Amino acid sequence: MKRTIYSHPKARTDLVELAAHIGMDDPSAALGFLDAAQATMKRLLASPRLGRSRNFERITLAGLRSFPIKGYEKHLIFYRPAERGIEVLRVIHGARDLGAQFFE
């Protein structure tokens, strides 16, 4: 069975917004960020338990893990291992109020 990366719409929006912010001064940096994010997701797909376990009070966030994007370590991929791969829920800068990001 082929394993896949499922990115929730909010995670895709996060990536676009972060890339746009990073690319304001250097468009090539935005592409580098997107490439690094994709490579990190592929790494997580191969080793889904690699990231740090996260505990939020909301039951819908059970099993959530986070892992930094290589080269952009302050940016975290929040994902959950799934039967057929991983579910990427959000991509957030680590300086943000992480709990609040899941409840907006």
N, CA, C and O of each residue as an XYZ file, in Angstrom:
416
protein
N       0.829     -1.170      0.000
C       0.000      0.000      0.000
C       0.882      1.245      0.000
O       1.819      1.359      0.790
N       0.568      2.167     -0.893
C       1.341      3.400     -0.984
C       0.938      4.352      0.141
O      -0.244      4.603      0.376
N       1.945      4.867      0.822
C       1.706      5.827      1.900
C       1.644      7.229      1.288
O       2.367      7.535      0.340
N       0.773      8.074      1.840
C       0.597      9.411      1.286
C       0.616     10.484      2.378
O       0.406     10.212      3.560
N       0.872     11.694      1.934
C       0.814     12.871      2.801
C      -0.500     13.573      2.492
O      -0.730     14.008      1.363
N      -1.355     13.682      3.492
C      -2.584     14.435      3.324
C      -2.414     15.753      4.070
O      -2.231     15.759      5.287
N      -2.475     16.867      3.346
C      -2.358     18.190      3.968
C      -3.741     18.813      4.057
O      -4.421     18.987      3.046
N      -4.144     19.142      5.255
C      -5.425     19.813      5.453
C      -5.362     21.197      4.805
O      -4.275     21.759      4.666
N      -6.499     21.751      4.409
C      -6.505     23.067      3.759
C      -5.788     24.153      4.571
O      -5.095     24.994      3.997
N      -5.947     24.143      5.890
C      -5.285     25.165      6.712
C      -3.763     25.019      6.639
O      -3.047     26.020      6.654
N      -3.267     23.791      6.561
C      -1.817     23.574      6.437
C      -1.316     24.108      5.097
O      -0.239     24.700      5.028
N      -2.088     23.903      4.041
C      -1.689     24.429      2.727
C      -1.673     25.956      2.747
O      -0.779     26.583      2.178
N      -2.673     26.552      3.409
C      -2.704     28.009      3.548
C      -1.514     28.497      4.361
O      -0.881     29.493      4.010
N      -1.209     27.792      5.448
C      -0.039     28.143      6.262
C       1.223     28.185      5.408
O       1.993     29.143      5.479
N       1.433     27.153      4.604
C       2.639     27.080      3.776
C       2.723     28.247      2.803
O       3.786     28.846      2.642
N       1.608     28.574      2.153
C       1.590     29.680      1.197
C       1.890     30.997      1.904
O       2.692     31.797      1.420
N       1.245     31.224      3.054
C       1.461     32.475      3.789
C       2.893     32.596      4.309
O       3.498     33.665      4.228
N       3.432     31.498      4.845
C       4.806     31.530      5.342
C       5.793     31.753      4.201
O       6.735     32.534      4.339
N       5.583     31.076      3.080
C       6.469     31.253      1.929
C       6.410     32.695      1.412
O       7.434     33.272      1.047
N       5.218     33.262      1.386
C       5.081     34.653      0.928
C       5.830     35.602      1.854
O       6.491     36.534      1.397
N       5.725     35.362      3.139
C       6.427     36.206      4.111
C       7.951     36.058      3.965
O       8.683     37.047      3.946
N       8.403     34.822      3.863
C       9.841     34.559      3.711
C      10.359     35.152      2.404
O      11.479     35.659      2.348
N       9.542     35.088      1.358
C       9.968     35.543      0.040
C       9.837     37.029     -0.221
O      10.143     37.490     -1.320
N       9.387     37.786      0.765
C       9.220     39.233      0.552
C      10.525     39.899      0.131
O      10.527     40.785     -0.724
N      11.618     39.478      0.724
C      12.915     40.064      0.390
C      13.692     39.235     -0.623
O      14.545     39.757     -1.340
N      13.393     37.940     -0.678
C      14.158     37.034     -1.541
C      13.247     35.911     -2.030
O      13.049     34.926     -1.319
N      12.686     36.046     -3.240
C      11.772     35.031     -3.751
C      12.363     33.616     -3.786
O      11.636     32.635     -3.632
N      13.659     33.515     -3.986
C      14.259     32.180     -4.017
C      14.225     31.529     -2.635
O      14.184     30.303     -2.526
N      14.242     32.342     -1.586
C      14.143     31.804     -0.225
C      12.778     31.171      0.000
O      12.667     30.173      0.713
N      11.751     31.734     -0.595
C      10.405     31.158     -0.477
C      10.366     29.775     -1.114
O       9.786     28.843     -0.557
N      10.979     29.648     -2.272
C      11.018     28.336     -2.933
C      11.836     27.350     -2.119
O      11.482     26.175     -2.024
N      12.927     27.819     -1.533
C      13.741     26.964     -0.667
C      12.948     26.477      0.535
O      13.056     25.314      0.926
N      12.149     27.365      1.123
C      11.307     26.995      2.253
C      10.304     25.916      1.844
O      10.140     24.919      2.548
N       9.639     26.114      0.713
C       8.647     25.127      0.257
C       9.301     23.778     -0.045
O       8.743     22.729      0.275
N      10.477     23.810     -0.659
C      11.210     22.568     -0.924
C      11.587     21.866      0.380
O      11.451     20.649      0.498
N      12.063     22.643      1.358
C      12.450     22.071      2.654
C      11.235     21.496      3.371
O      11.327     20.434      3.987
N      10.106     22.180      3.299
C       8.878     21.686      3.937
C       8.460     20.359      3.305
O       8.108     19.416      4.014
N       8.496     20.285      1.983
C       8.120     19.049      1.293
C       9.081     17.911      1.645
O       8.643     16.785      1.877
N      10.367     18.189      1.685
C      11.350     17.163      2.042
C      11.141     16.682      3.477
O      11.276     15.492      3.762
N      10.812     17.607      4.379
C      10.564     17.227      5.771
C       9.318     16.359      5.874
O       9.308     15.384      6.625
N       8.268     16.696      5.134
C       7.049     15.878      5.151
C       7.319     14.471      4.621
O       6.784     13.495      5.147
N       8.141     14.368      3.590
C       8.494     13.042      3.064
C       9.275     12.237      4.101
O       9.097     11.025      4.225
N      10.132     12.919      4.834
C      10.883     12.243      5.910
C       9.926     11.739      6.984
O      10.082     10.624      7.482
N       8.933     12.558      7.344
C       7.943     12.151      8.341
C       7.069     11.014      7.827
O       6.651     10.151      8.599
N       6.795     11.010      6.545
C       6.025      9.922      5.946
C       6.773      8.604      6.115
O       6.162      7.572      6.391
N       8.081      8.638      5.950
C       8.905      7.436      6.098
C       9.056      7.014      7.556
O       9.193      5.827      7.849
N       9.031      7.986      8.473
C       9.199      7.709      9.915
C       8.185      8.540     10.703
O       8.554      9.550     11.302
N       6.923      8.132     10.711
C       5.862      8.952     11.304
C       6.000      9.257     12.793
O       5.412     10.229     13.267
N       6.744      8.474     13.529
C       6.879      8.705     14.971
C       8.100      9.574     15.298
O       8.460      9.732     16.464
N       8.722     10.126     14.275
C       9.930     10.912     14.446
C       9.702     12.191     15.261
O      10.564     12.585     16.046
N       8.570     12.825     15.082
C       8.307     14.100     15.732
C       7.975     13.995     17.209
O       7.738     12.913     17.747
N       7.966     15.147     17.836
C       7.651     15.276     19.265
C       6.137     15.148     19.479
O       5.348     15.783     18.779
N       5.749     14.338     20.436
C       4.342     14.187     20.774
C       3.828     15.469     21.418
O       4.502     16.055     22.265
N       2.644     15.900     21.019
C       2.031     17.118     21.556
C       0.739     16.761     22.271
O      -0.007     15.893     21.816
N       0.476     17.413     23.365
C      -0.744     17.155     24.123
C      -1.553     18.434     24.244
O      -1.181     19.357     24.969
N      -2.655     18.473     23.529
C      -3.598     19.568     23.640
C      -4.858     19.010     24.279
O      -5.135     17.815     24.168
N      -5.620     19.860     24.944
C      -6.808     19.408     25.650
C      -7.892     18.893     24.712
O      -8.657     18.004     25.089
N      -7.972     19.419     23.529
C      -9.033     19.051     22.590
C      -8.819     17.624     22.081
O      -7.743     17.289     21.584
N      -9.841     16.797     22.208
C      -9.762     15.380     21.810
C      -9.485     15.228     20.311
O      -8.863     14.249     19.898
N      -9.935     16.173     19.503
C      -9.712     16.085     18.058
C      -8.238     16.236     17.689
O      -7.853     15.984     16.548
N      -7.419     16.646     18.650
C      -5.982     16.801     18.404
C      -5.167     15.658     18.989
O      -3.941     15.738     19.069
N      -5.848     14.596     19.396
C      -5.156     13.425     19.950
C      -4.183     12.861     18.916
O      -4.492     12.795     17.726
N      -3.012     12.458     19.385
C      -2.003     11.861     18.507
C      -1.181     12.859     17.724
O      -0.372     12.468     16.882
N      -1.374     14.144     17.985
C      -0.667     15.183     17.232
C       0.817     15.184     17.594
O       1.197     15.006     18.751
N       1.638     15.391     16.574
C       3.090     15.452     16.745
C       3.591     16.690     16.001
O       2.893     17.238     15.147
N       4.811     17.124     16.335
C       5.406     18.249     15.611
C       6.855     17.921     15.270
O       7.517     17.131     15.943
N       7.318     18.558     14.197
C       8.695     18.350     13.762
C       9.139     19.606     13.017
O       8.376     20.145     12.216
N      10.372     20.085     13.269
C      10.853     21.302     12.600
C      11.223     21.047     11.135
O      11.651     19.956     10.757
N      11.044     22.077     10.344
C      11.433     22.011      8.929
C      12.939     22.217      8.848
O      13.462     23.207      9.360
N      13.634     21.289      8.209
C      15.089     21.365      8.116
C      15.513     22.661      7.417
O      15.056     22.979      6.319
N      16.398     23.391      8.091
C      16.875     24.660      7.559
C      16.005     25.836      7.983
O      16.403     26.993      7.850
N      14.826     25.534      8.488
C      13.865     26.544      8.961
C      13.297     26.039     10.286
O      12.081     25.945     10.455
N      14.182     25.719     11.216
C      13.828     24.987     12.430
C      12.809     25.672     13.325
O      12.202     25.018     14.173
N      12.610     26.959     13.157
C      11.590     27.645     13.954
C      10.181     27.399     13.405
O       9.189     27.731     14.054
N      10.102     26.823     12.223
C       8.822     26.501     11.603
C       8.521     25.025     11.844
O       9.322     24.152     11.507
N       7.365     24.762     12.427
C       7.011     23.402     12.832
C       5.868     22.837     12.001
O       4.880     23.517     11.725
N       6.025     21.595     11.617
C       4.949     20.860     10.952
C       4.199     20.099     12.038
O       4.796     19.311     12.772
N       2.910     20.329     12.140
C       2.060     19.605     13.076
C       1.297     18.558     12.277
O       0.571     18.880     11.337
N       1.471     17.317     12.662
C       0.918     16.224     11.880
C       0.476     15.093     12.803
O       0.755     15.083     14.002
N      -0.214     14.157     12.199
C      -0.660     12.986     12.934
C      -0.407     11.771     12.043
O      -0.798     11.768     10.875
N       0.248     10.732     12.588
C       0.387      9.494     11.819
C      -1.004      8.935     11.514
O      -1.894      8.970     12.364
N      -1.179      8.431     10.323
C      -2.460      7.864      9.903
C      -2.212      6.480      9.309
O      -1.076      6.103      9.022
N      -3.274      5.753      9.136
C      -3.158      4.384      8.626
C      -2.433      4.324      7.284
O      -1.649      3.406      7.042
N      -2.689      5.284      6.426
C      -2.098      5.260      5.081
C      -1.046      6.340      4.853
O      -0.728      6.666      3.710
N      -0.503      6.899      5.939
C       0.515      7.934      5.782
C       0.508      8.894      6.943
O       0.501      8.483      8.104
N       0.510     10.192      6.627
C       0.432     11.215      7.670
C      -0.587     12.276      7.261
O      -0.821     12.518      6.077
N      -1.183     12.898      8.270
C      -2.079     14.033      8.068
C      -1.361     15.266      8.591
O      -1.027     15.329      9.774
N      -1.121     16.233      7.740
C      -0.498     17.487      8.155
C      -1.630     18.467      8.453
O      -2.402     18.832      7.567
N      -1.714     18.887      9.720
C      -2.799     19.773     10.128
C      -2.441     21.239     10.019
O      -3.259     22.049      9.584
N      -1.206     21.593     10.415
C      -0.774     22.988     10.388
C       0.730     23.053     10.180
O       1.447     22.084     10.429
N       1.198     24.207      9.721
C       2.624     24.542      9.670
C       2.711     25.926     10.301
O       2.189     26.897      9.755
N       3.373     26.012     11.453
C       3.327     27.220     12.274
C       4.731     27.602     12.745
O       5.548     26.734     13.054
N       4.999     28.895     12.795
C       6.250     29.378     13.375
C       6.183     29.114     14.875
O       5.171     29.419     15.507
N       7.224     28.564     15.445
C       7.252     28.156     16.836
C       7.087     29.276     17.848
O       6.781     29.008     19.010
N       7.281     30.535     17.436
C       7.120     31.650     18.361
C       5.649     32.018     18.571
O       5.322     32.795     19.468
N       4.776     31.464     17.752
C       3.338     31.759     17.873
C       2.747     31.020     19.065
O       3.347     30.069     19.565
N       1.592     31.445     19.516
C       0.847     30.752     20.566
C       0.276     29.496     19.919
O      -0.767     29.541     19.267
N       0.964     28.387     20.105
C       0.615     27.171     19.378
C      -0.802     26.689     19.673
O      -1.534     26.317     18.756
N      -1.188     26.694     20.935
C      -2.536     26.254     21.284
C      -3.603     27.086     20.592
O      -4.591     26.546     20.095
N      -3.409     28.377     20.558
C      -4.395     29.266     19.936
C      -4.520     29.016     18.447
O      -5.597     29.219     17.887
N      -3.462     28.586     17.787
C      -3.487     28.367     16.347
C      -4.450     27.250     15.945
O      -4.957     27.239     14.823
N      -4.696     26.329     16.845
C      -5.578     25.216     16.527
C      -7.037     25.505     16.857
O      -7.918     24.703     16.549
N      -7.289     26.644     17.479
C      -8.651     26.945     17.897
C      -9.224     28.185     17.228
O     -10.273     28.681     17.639
N      -8.543     28.693     16.197
C      -9.070     29.882     15.518
C     -10.190     29.506     14.586
O     -10.760     30.374     13.925
